[in-house]
């Protein structure tokens, strides 16, 4: 659940966070490292949907090949939907560096901070139902819970949480790698860890990415509904729009349920790739725990922008953005916009969690694209190439 850089919102390793602090003051969730042996990335391979295979590699395929060949990603996957509704899927690399197994087409991946968009939708649905007020203070729903040095739940609104303008400190940078991989965290533990540290800023004064905001948003959902966040997310979003490959892992669930490429983590940045597929994702919770596929993410963001998940008033609130640095990226309520080289913008979120990075979104005229890689990029060229692959897919 790394902070947005000049590229996009990210969920991060500590190393990536340190590298990017020059361009972003936001803290990052530390997702761990384990010594599992040296693994070398493979050469790129071309794999497109049968309907387009005869035509040879197109621009999207070439972009994925670059991510594998030049940037050392073990695998890259993409799902692209054009404005006519035609979908193409792509893969490059290998799904398992040990066995050389193929990359599963549209395989499941951990989607990291894309989870925030789902959490924000649930909150905004409850706003539309009159059960939550965006401009009410956190103490309205969680009285007395949010207190610390420079921190007062009577001064932080629900809107501040969803737009990362609360000034709340990030908890992830204070977690140990082994803890993140192997330990189950209750949401209150994550919040309590954050509240041990002083506020980063006054509420409403500045934008600053913090996973703590979304842990609190998830706790508000549970308090208001009396139901677990995972159940509300499943009922209100996943089942409602037919996301057949998306789910919130159960407590202690460390594997991915369906065919998936294995995820790899590099720490330190110049160290070897290590298999990090199995992990306890509870350190992400409402900020980054979901598992999905590129095509399901396209379906989700398409349904969201088409008004199938939120009333018009709440969707307008979600799309009301503030700038993130000078990159052209803007952040709304759990939703970002980014300019396209061919004109206009696309709406999405993006996310990292050790082993996987996902980027993408949808345009107002119905195009959709999501790209996943099976290791978090550790240099700016690779970060740029992932964003360029999305741009290529949406502008092609």
Secondary structure, 3 states (H helix, E strand, C coil): CCCCCCCCCCCCCHHHHHHHCCCCCCCCCCCCCCCCCCECCCCCCCEECHHHHCCCCCHHHHHHHHHHHCCCCCEEEEEEECCCCCEEEEEEECCCCCCCCCCCCCCEEECCCHHHHHHHHHHHHHHHCCCCCCCCEHHHCCCCCCEECCEECCCCEHHHHHHCCCCCCCCHHHCCHHHHHHCCCCHHHHHHHHHCCCCCCCCCCCCCCCHHHHHHHHHHHHHHHCCCHHHHHHHHHHCCCCCCCCEECCCCCCCCCCCECCCEEECCCCCCEEECCCCCHHHCHHHCCEEECHHHHHHHHHHHHCCCCCCHHHHHHHCCCEECCCCCCEECCCCEEEECCCCCEEEECCEEECEEEEEEEECCCCCEEEEEECCCCCCHHHHHHHHHHHHHHHHC
